[in-house]
């Protein structure tokens, strides 16, 4: 924070820094849904894969997921998760 104050005192506008900071965090939500984890796959020593099976045969509008996640997550089959997709 001290660097920002000095930057401003030197005659530089802090406005440009704020615009960059705000722009970085603007995202557009594309999709959000909740689902049950049906299976946790062991990929390797660094990551697992969370999966919800494809049910499009029974429910054509069903959404499913297959997401790699770092080990140490403590998630298991039966846990509910929220999937959010945002565009930067």
Phi, psi and omega in degrees: 000325181299322178296321178296319179296316180295320179302316180292319181293332179284000177099004179269138179286135177277356183300316182300320178295321179293320180297316179297317181297314181293317181299323182298329185259008177272118179227150179256124179287128179261319186203143173214129174207158177251145181204163178269137173288124180264334184204140173244113182265141177271106183279303178201195183286352182252333186212159174242175178233123176270133184223145167234125188292154178285120180248026186292342177293320181269325184226095184300337181264006182292140175255144179223169181216159177211098190233127173283142183216142179299148176302157179096009184282336180063020176273152180217166177304135181102337176293145176264141179228159175250127178258125179233127176246124180232145178261131178280000000 
